[in-house]
């Protein structure tokens, strides 16, 4: 087995374990609230709830959903060996729920005028995954 050295000296990318059930339920049209109730650790379900709330103008509700997804994602990242920094690649689909929740939190924080939280989350997203920051806007 080849050992790959990280030539940049930073931490290795974190790849969350796959949790296909919530993703499949959402893809098949199950309501995000039902998915979050059945799989409360799914950042993806919370991120989708945040997106839907934001789209209908319920910014504070979106903020709460996004923060829940963000914290559930942090818990998963830490269990996966993440030490508080380093890449969380968008290209790894199981990471997308956390990254979407982080983006949603930044967006909602900006919308309610919480500038410091917006800046922190927006920078965290860019630092974690430049591809996610670009894809999500």
SETORTI-618014 format. One record per residue (C-alpha): residue in one letter; x, y, z; residue number from 1. Coordinates in steps of 0.1 Angstrom, whole numbers, plus 2048, in hexadecimal, padded with zeros to 3 digits. Example, Ala and Ser with C-alpha at 12.3 -4.5 7.8 and 13.67 -1.06 7.14 Angstrom:
atom res:A&x:87B&y:7D3&z:84E&n:1
atom res:S&x:889&y:7F5&z:847&n:2
% end
This chain:
atom res:X&x:800&y:800&z:800&n:1
atom res:X&x:80E&y:822&z:7F6&n:2
atom res:X&x:80F&y:83D&z:810&n:3
atom res:X&x:806&y:860&z:803&n:4
atom res:X&x:818&y:87D&z:814&n:5
atom res:X&x:806&y:89E&z:817&n:6
atom res:X&x:820&y:8B4&z:807&n:7
atom res:X&x:80E&y:8D4&z:812&n:8
atom res:X&x:812&y:8CB&z:836&n:9
atom res:X&x:7EE&y:8D0&z:83F&n:10
atom res:X&x:7D5&y:8B8&z:84D&n:11
atom res:X&x:7C7&y:89D&z:835&n:12
atom res:X&x:7A4&y:8A2&z:826&n:13
atom res:X&x:788&y:896&z:83B&n:14
atom res:X&x:76F&y:87F&z:82A&n:15
atom res:X&x:74F&y:879&z:83E&n:16
atom res:X&x:741&y:856&z:83D&n:17
atom res:X&x:725&y:851&z:824&n:18
atom res:X&x:702&y:851&z:832&n:19
atom res:X&x:6ED&y:849&z:813&n:20
atom res:X&x:6CB&y:845&z:823&n:21
atom res:X&x:6C3&y:86A&z:829&n:22
atom res:X&x:6D2&y:874&z:808&n:23
atom res:X&x:6BC&y:85A&z:7F6&n:24
atom res:X&x:69D&y:864&z:808&n:25
atom res:X&x:6A2&y:889&z:7FF&n:26
atom res:X&x:6AA&y:880&z:7DB&n:27
atom res:X&x:689&y:86D&z:7D9&n:28
atom res:X&x:675&y:88A&z:7E6&n:29
atom res:X&x:671&y:883&z:80B&n:30
atom res:X&x:66B&y:8A3&z:81E&n:31
atom res:X&x:68B&y:8AF&z:82E&n:32
atom res:X&x:67A&y:8B3&z:850&n:33
atom res:X&x:670&y:88E&z:84E&n:34
atom res:X&x:694&y:885&z:846&n:35
atom res:X&x:6A2&y:89A&z:861&n:36
atom res:X&x:68A&y:88B&z:87A&n:37
atom res:X&x:695&y:867&z:870&n:38
atom res:X&x:6BA&y:870&z:86C&n:39
atom res:X&x:6C1&y:88D&z:883&n:40
atom res:X&x:6E6&y:88B&z:87E&n:41
atom res:X&x:6E3&y:891&z:858&n:42
atom res:X&x:6F2&y:8B3&z:850&n:43
atom res:X&x:6E3&y:8AF&z:82D&n:44
atom res:X&x:6BF&y:8AE&z:83A&n:45
atom res:X&x:6C5&y:8CD&z:850&n:46
atom res:X&x:6D7&y:8DF&z:833&n:47
atom res:X&x:6B9&y:8D8&z:81C&n:48
atom res:X&x:6A1&y:8E5&z:837&n:49
atom res:X&x:6B7&y:904&z:83A&n:50
atom res:X&x:6B6&y:90A&z:814&n:51
atom res:X&x:690&y:906&z:813&n:52
atom res:X&x:68A&y:91D&z:830&n:53
atom res:X&x:6A1&y:937&z:821&n:54
atom res:X&x:690&y:935&z:7FF&n:55
atom res:X&x:66E&y:93D&z:80F&n:56
atom res:X&x:67D&y:95A&z:822&n:57
atom res:X&x:67E&y:949&z:845&n:58
atom res:X&x:6A2&y:955&z:84C&n:59
atom res:X&x:6A3&y:94E&z:871&n:60
atom res:X&x:694&y:92B&z:86C&n:61
atom res:X&x:6AF&y:926&z:851&n:62
atom res:X&x:6CA&y:931&z:869&n:63
atom res:X&x:6BE&y:918&z:883&n:64
atom res:X&x:6BC&y:8FB&z:86A&n:65
atom res:X&x:6DE&y:904&z:85C&n:66
atom res:X&x:6EE&y:906&z:87F&n:67
atom res:X&x:6E0&y:8E4&z:888&n:68
atom res:X&x:6EE&y:8D5&z:868&n:69
atom res:X&x:70F&y:8E6&z:86D&n:70
atom res:X&x:713&y:8D9&z:891&n:71
atom res:X&x:708&y:8B6&z:887&n:72
atom res:X&x:723&y:8B8&z:86C&n:73
atom res:X&x:73E&y:8C4&z:884&n:74
atom res:X&x:736&y:8A6&z:89A&n:75
atom res:X&x:73A&y:88E&z:87C&n:76
atom res:X&x:75A&y:89F&z:871&n:77
atom res:X&x:769&y:89C&z:894&n:78
atom res:X&x:760&y:877&z:896&n:79
atom res:X&x:771&y:874&z:874&n:80
atom res:X&x:792&y:881&z:882&n:81
atom res:X&x:78F&y:8A6&z:878&n:82
atom res:X&x:7A2&y:8BD&z:88F&n:83
atom res:X&x:790&y:8DE&z:889&n:84
atom res:X&x:7A0&y:8E7&z:867&n:85
atom res:X&x:7AA&y:8D8&z:846&n:86
atom res:X&x:799&y:8CE&z:826&n:87
atom res:X&x:775&y:8C1&z:825&n:88
atom res:X&x:772&y:8BA&z:800&n:89
atom res:X&x:752&y:8C2&z:7EE&n:90
atom res:X&x:75B&y:8A7&z:7D5&n:91
atom res:X&x:754&y:88D&z:7F0&n:92
atom res:X&x:72E&y:88C&z:7F0&n:93
atom res:X&x:729&y:883&z:815&n:94
atom res:X&x:73A&y:8A4&z:81E&n:95
atom res:X&x:721&y:8B8&z:80B&n:96
atom res:X&x:706&y:8B9&z:827&n:97
atom res:X&x:71F&y:8CA&z:83F&n:98
atom res:X&x:72C&y:8E2&z:824&n:99
atom res:X&x:708&y:8EB&z:81A&n:100
atom res:X&x:6FF&y:8F1&z:83E&n:101
atom res:X&x:71E&y:907&z:843&n:102
atom res:X&x:715&y:91B&z:824&n:103
atom res:X&x:6F1&y:91E&z:830&n:104
atom res:X&x:6FC&y:92A&z:851&n:105
atom res:X&x:712&y:945&z:841&n:106
atom res:X&x:6F6&y:950&z:82A&n:107
atom res:X&x:6DC&y:952&z:846&n:108
atom res:X&x:6F5&y:964&z:85D&n:109
atom res:X&x:6FB&y:97E&z:843&n:110
atom res:X&x:6D6&y:982&z:83D&n:111
atom res:X&x:6CF&y:98A&z:861&n:112
atom res:X&x:6ED&y:9A2&z:864&n:113
atom res:X&x:703&y:98B&z:878&n:114
atom res:X&x:722&y:996&z:865&n:115
atom res:X&x:73D&y:986&z:87A&n:116
atom res:X&x:72C&y:964&z:878&n:117
atom res:X&x:727&y:968&z:853&n:118
atom res:X&x:74C&y:970&z:84E&n:119
atom res:X&x:757&y:953&z:864&n:120
atom res:X&x:741&y:939&z:853&n:121
atom res:X&x:748&y:946&z:830&n:122
atom res:X&x:76E&y:944&z:837&n:123
atom res:X&x:76A&y:921&z:847&n:124
atom res:X&x:758&y:915&z:827&n:125
atom res:X&x:773&y:923&z:811&n:126
atom res:X&x:78E&y:914&z:827&n:127
atom res:X&x:77D&y:8F2&z:828&n:128
atom res:X&x:774&y:8EF&z:804&n:129
atom res:X&x:77A&y:90A&z:7E9&n:130
atom res:X&x:765&y:8F5&z:7D2&n:131
atom res:X&x:747&y:8F6&z:7EA&n:132
atom res:X&x:74B&y:91C&z:7EE&n:133
atom res:X&x:74B&y:920&z:7C8&n:134
atom res:X&x:72F&y:907&z:7C2&n:135
atom res:X&x:718&y:915&z:7DD&n:136
atom res:X&x:71F&y:939&z:7D6&n:137
% end
